[in-house]
């Protein structure tokens, strides 16, 4: 047993430690947002990227609402000199919850890009479940090593065509700072590398591997989670190098749908505070403005994940756009909402940033990613940091 008092120490949006009790409480809070069902049969799901953000919300929503069995894959660091990563603690809490609802859900800690990981996961799927009904792909990684070429690809957050500037939100000792950030133009190689990391190639390889092992059950469906967002963030996101990767992801969905026995879509989620999104210039400011405009009407990742499962299972019809994408973000992109956000964006200055944007909420949400600022947690009490990875793995 290794207990100690853990304080949030870090710089910007990155913290060196995470809080086990806070991460556990976050998972508990997520489960309480779901109206549980008692399904006649338990679908088998494979979730790639199950420990954080929308991948975590999708996993918990599936467990709580539809009693899914299956496997979650993520890549987290265990406790050593520092605490474990927040995703490690969230996974332990999710596994404990799965047991309470009678779900047989395994969690694998490994590099999802690796062929060895695919082989191990498929062996377990075949042994325990005989196949899979749903594959949810939610990977947000800054780099990827292609196991077939041993090439390392590094993603770039850059503009395409011409340089851009954006307003961006930072914090100095917890106080909001409005910045003007220049966005360089990506080279062709940087764009290609970003597509290799964040595009659809690895998603397709997972489907390939499942097909080759004959593990796709009748009615198999797969979705890759993505984001489009606002015109305000377009130059750095949708029209930038990240956008090229997202376009490749959508093209991959279209290609996968041409296969017999495969229903493949991208799911366009709404804006949220995640470890991936907080690193992108402009996104933090945009989300804090969006929350200022919408308040409690801003749909959480859990609310959207419940909607996704309801659509995948046929509880509700698929809400598709003209490009065949599942849209969970319509609430964000209405003319009224975007008009109000743009008005606040244009008006934002260093002098008024704390008034026009919900900067306190955003900063608390970033800290919650690491298990801090969670209601009901005593941060003065020692917490056990040596939490084991779930035993089923």
N, C-alpha and C positions, 0 to 999 in steps of 0.2 A: 504494500500500500504506500503510495506516494502522494500525500496531500499537501497542498500549499495554497496560499492566497494568490490569486492571479489578477493582475491589473492590466488594462489595455495600454501597451507600449508599442509605438510604431511611428510611422511617418506618412502623412497624407492619408490615402485610403488603404494602406497596408499595415497590418499589425503582426507582431512577432509571435504572439501567443493567441490561443483561443480558449474559451471558457467551457469546460465540459458540462457543467450544470446548466449554463445558459443555452448551449446547443441542444441539450436534452429537452429543455423547456420549450424551445422553438418548435421541435418536432411534436411535442405534446400539444402545443397551441395549434399547429397545422391540423392535427387529427380532429380537434374539436370544431374545426370549420366545416367538416364534412358530415352530411346526413348519411349515416351508414345504411347499407342494404344487407339482405341475406340472400345472395344469389343462389339459384338452383345448382349451377355449376361454377367452378372457379376457372376463369380464363388464365392461360399461361402467358406471362409477359416477360420480355427481355428488355431492360432499360439500360441503355448505354449512357453513362453520365448521371448516375442516380443519387449523388451525394450533395448536390448544391443546385440553387436556382430553380429553373423550371423542371429540370430532371428530378430533383428531390420532390417538388410539389406533385409531379405526375406520378411518382412512385407512391407517395403517401395517399394521394387521392385514389389511386387504383386499389391499394390495400384496404382503405377505409370504406370505399363505396361499392367496390365490386369484388372484394376478397381475392384479388389476384394472387396466384402462385407464380414462381419464376425466379429470375436472377437479375440482380442489379450489378452493374460494373462501374467502378470508379477508380481513380488513382490518387491515393492519399498517403501522407506521411504519418507514421505512428509516433508516440511520445519518445523522446530521447533527451537531449539537453534542454530543448524547449518542449512545450506541450505538443500534442498531436495537432494536426490541422483540424479546422472546424468540421470539414467533411467527414473526417474519421469519427468524430464524436456524434455527428448527426446520423451517420450510418449505424452506429451502435444503438442509438435510440430508436431508429426506424426498425431495426431488426427485433428489438425488444417489443415494439408495438405489433409487428407482424405476428409474433408468437401469441400475443394476447387475443388476436382475432382469428387464430387458428390457421394462418396462412403459412404455407411452406415456401419461404422466400430466402434465397441464398444471396450473399453479397461477396463479390470477388474484387479484390484490390489488385489491379494490374493495369498495364498500359493497353487501352482499348485498340490502339493502332497496330499492336503486335499480332502476328499470325499465331504465335504460341498462345496468346490470350484467347483468341477465337477458338482454337482447337480445344483448350481446357473448358471454356464455357459451353461449347457444343457437346463435349463429352458429358458434362453434367446435365445439360438439357435432355440429352438422349436417355441418360440413365434414370433421371428422376421424373421426367414428364413426357418423354416420347415425342416431343415437338413443341412448337410455340404458336400462339394465336396472334400476338402483337409484338412488334419491335418498335420501341421508342428510342430515337437517336437524338441525344442532347449533349453534344460534346463541345466544350468551349476551352480549347487549349491554345497556347501561344506558339507551340512548335510541334512538329511531328517528325518522327523517324520512320521512313518507309522501310518495312522489314525485308522487302523484296529487292531493293536496290541499296539499302543502307544509307540512303540520302537523307540528310536532315533539312527540313524546310522550316523557315521562321516566318511567321505572319507579320505583316506591316500594316500600321494604321496610317494610311496616306491617301492623298487625293489622286484622282485620275484626270489627266488632260491639262489642268492648270492648278497652281497652288491656291489654297483657300485659307480663310481665317474664320475663327469661330470664337464666340464667347464661351468661357468655361469656368466651372466652379471649383475652387480649391479651399482648403482650410488651413489657417495658421493658429495653432494652439486652440482649435475648436471654433475659431471665428471665421465666418465666410469671407472669401476673397474672390472677387470677380476678375478674371484674367482674359486677355486677348491672346489666343494661341494660333500660331501659324502652322499650317498643314502642308508639308512638302509633297511634291509630285512623286508618285511611285514609279519606279522603273518597270519595264516589262518583266524582268526577273522577279521583282518584289511582288508584282501582281500574281504571277504564276505560283510563287511560293505560298502566298496567302490563300489562293484557291486550293492548293495542295493540302493545306492545313485545315481550312474551314469549309471547303466545298464538299461535294457528295461522294468522292472516291471511296473513302473508308466506309461510309454508309452502304454503298453498293457492294463492297467486299463482304460486309456482314450478311447481306442478303444472299450473295453468291455462296458463301460458306454454308448457310442454312439450307439453300437449295441442293447443294452438292451432297449434303448429308441426309436429304429427304426429311427435313425437320419442320417444313412448313405445313401447318394444319390447314384443313379446309377453311376457306374464308380468311386466310392470313392477311393482316393489314399492318403496314408500317408507316410511321410518320417521323419526319425530321423537324425539330423545332427551329423556328427562324424568327426574324424580325424585319419589318420594313421601316416603320417610324415616320417622322414628320419631315416636311420640307426644311425645317429649321436645322435638322441634323443631317440632311441629305448629302451635302458636300463631303462630309467626313465618313458617313455611314453608307447609305444606299448607293450613292454615286461614286464612292471611293473604292479602295482595294477590298474592303470588307464586303461591299456590295457585289463586286465581281464574284466573290466566293459564294455569296447567297444566291446569285443568279445561277451559278453552277449547281448548287444544291437543288434548286427548283427544276433545272434541266434534268438532273439525275432522277428526280421523282417521276417526271414524264417518261423517261426511258424505262424505269422499273415497272411502270404501269403497263407497259407493252408485253410484259411476261405473263404467261398463264399462271393463275393462282396467286398473283401478287397485286394487292391494292396499296399503292404508295402515294402519299401526299406530303407536302410541307404544311406545317401548322404555323400560321403567322400569329405570334403572341404579342401582347401589348407591352408597353414600357414597364420596367421594374428595376429595382435596385438589386443588382447582382455583382459578384466579384468581377465578372467579365465586363459588364457594362460600365462600372465605375471607373475603369481604366481608359475609357474612350473619351477624348476631349469633347466637351459640349453635352454629352449625355447626362451627366450629373445635374447640370443647370436645367436642362430640358425636363428631366423627371421631377426636379424640385418645383419647377413652375407648374407642371402638369398636376402635381398634388395640391398646389396652392389653388388652382382653378377648380379641381374636382373634389378635393377632400376625400371623404369616405366613399365617394362614387368611383374613385380610381380602383379598377378591378385588380385584385391581388393575383399572384401566380396560382394560388390554390383555387380561387374562383374560376380562373380560366382552365385549369387542369381538370376540374370537375366537368366543365362544359366539354372539354376534349374527350374525356372518357364516355360521357353520355352520347356524344356523336359517334365515336368509334364502335360502341356496343350496339348502336341502333336505337337507343333510348330516345334520341332526338335525331332529326335528319342532319346530314352534313351541311354546314353553312359554307358553301364554296363561292369563290369569286370567279371571274371570267377566265382566269388562268388555272383553275382547278385547285387553288390553295384553300385550305381550311382557314377561315378568318375568325380569330378570337380577339381582334383588336379594333373592331368597328367603333366601340365606345370611345376610343382614343382619337380617332381620325375624323369625327364629325366636324362640320364646318364651324359650328359654334365653339366647340372646345379648342380647335386649332386656332381660331381667330383670337380667342381670349389668351391663349398661351403666347401667340406671336406678339400681342399687345404688351404683355408683361416682359417678354424677351427684349423687345425694342426699348422698353422703358428702363431696363435694368442698368444700374450704375453701382459703383462701389459704395456710394453713400446710401442707396436704398435697397441693396440686394437682400437684406434680411427681412424687408417688408414685402417686396414683390414676389419673392420666392420662398418656398417652405424649407429654408436652409437648416433649421433645427431638426425637423423631421428627417431630412435626407441624411444628415450626419449621424443621427441615432440609428437609422436603417443600415448604414454602412457598418457601424459598430456591432449591430445585431448579427451581421454576417459572420462575425467571430464569436458570437455568444455573449456579447456585452449589451448593457442597457435593456435587458429582458425583464419584464415585470415578473415579480414572484421569486427572483433569485437573490440570495444574500451574497453580495460580492465581498463582504468582509470575512466571510467564513472560508476556511480551507476547503478546496475542492480536490477530489481524486483525479489525477491526471493520467495515471496508468490504466486506461480503459482498453480492454482487449478488443480486437476485431471480432465480429460475430462468429460464433463457433461453427456454424454450418458450413462456412467457407473452408 
